[in-house]
Amino acid sequence: MANHVTTRTREKPTGDEEAAQQLKLGEFANVPTLTLSEARLLINAVMSHRKNPPSNKEGDVFNKTTDYLDIFARFKAKENIEAVEQMLDTRTELVYFERSQLGSLCCETAEEAKLLIPSLHAKITDDDLQDLLDNIMRLRVSE
């Protein structure tokens, strides 16, 4: 199979944001974030209270967004979404971004979580992280 050349060039990031061993979130450093499950819950609630349907262009973006969230949101039940949020909020040593990533990725092991979210290495022990992940996984299994 021949190498496929893309026709688009990748745009360089405009800021200094980076989610690596040392988080560099720029202006978003202390901004509260949502898990994919929370975003799904919020968007569905907003849309159910709207009086007018979205325009064609807005509707297309909305449909693609809700399709994505329906696929990748790990929790569907409001009670479980809230329980995960409460669990993650107790981990004050983690920044909002890290908590949202843990709630969205639902890693099975501390090693996997630290591989995907490198900034966790110096913030939480493997045992504490594994306990948190196990508690999140219990909620996921109950769905």
N, C-alpha and C positions, 0 to 999 in steps of 0.2 A: 504494500500500500504506500503510495507516494505521500510525502510530507504535505500537509495542508497548510497553506499560507493564509493567515487571516487578512481581511481587507481593512480592518480597523486597527488603529494604533491605540495602545492603552494609554489613557491619560494619567499623568503624574498626579499624586495627591496634592491638593492645594494647601494643606496645612502640615503640621508636624505630627499628626495623629499616628499612633502605632500601638498595637496590642501585643507587645512582646514581654520579655522578662521584666523590663522596666516599662510600665504603662506610660504612654505619651498621648493623652487624650485631648490636649490643647484646651480650648474653651469648653469642652464637654466633660472635663475632669470631675466636676461635682454635680453633674446633671442627673437627676433620677432617670432610670431607664426601666423598660418593661421586658419581661420575658415574652416569647412569641405567644404563649398561652394568654398572658395578660392583654397583649395587643389584640388578639382575636376576640377576647371577651369585650374589650372596650369598643372596638369597631362595630361589632354586632349590636351592642347596646345603643351606640350613637345612631346607627342606621335604622334601628327599630323605632326610634323616636323622631326621625326626620319626616316632615310633612310631604316634601317633594322628592321624587326619585332623582338619582344623580343624572347629570347630562350624559350624552353618549360618550364623550371623551373621559369624563370623570367616572362613568359607569364601567368603562373598560379597565381603567386603572384599579378601581374598587374591586371588580370581579377577579382580576389577576391577584390582587393582594389577599383577598379573602380565600381564594383557592390555595395560595401559598401557605397561608396561616392554617387552613384546614388540614393541609398535609403535614406541616412541620410542627404545629403546636402539640406539645407532648401531653398536655392535660386539657380535657374538655369540660369537666364538671367544675362549676364555680367554686364549690367547697374545697376541692383539691387545689385549684389555682390559688385560692386565698391561703390555704395551709402551707403551700410551698413558699409563698411570699413571706408569711410569718416566720417560717424556719430560716429563710435566707436573711431576713431583716435582723435576726439575732446575731448574725455574724458580722459585727461592726468592724472587724479588722479588714473586711473585704469592701472594696469600693462598689458602687452601684453596678458598674459595667461587669465586674466579676460575678456578682450575685446573679445578674440577669443571664449571663452566659451559662452558669451552673444550672439555672432553672430551665433554660432552653435546650441545652445539650443533653442533659440527663445522663451523664457519664456513669459507667458502671464501677469504675475503680478510680482511686486517687491518682494512680499513675496516668490513666487516660486523661483525667481532668487537668492535671498539671502539664501534660503534653499539649493539650488544646488551648489551655489558658496559662501560659508560662509565668505570668506575674503571681500566680498562687504559691510558687515555690517557697518564698521567704515569709509568707503570711500565715500559713496554716499547716499544721502537721499532717502527715499522711493518715494517721489514725483518726484525727478530728474530721478531716475531709471525708474519709471513708464512712464515718458515722453519719455525716450529713447526707452523703450520696445514698446510703442505704435507706435513710428515712424518706428521702425524695422518691426513691425507687418503690418503696412500699405503697406510696400514694399512687404511683403510676400503675402498679399492678392491680390496684383496687378499682381502676376505671373500667 
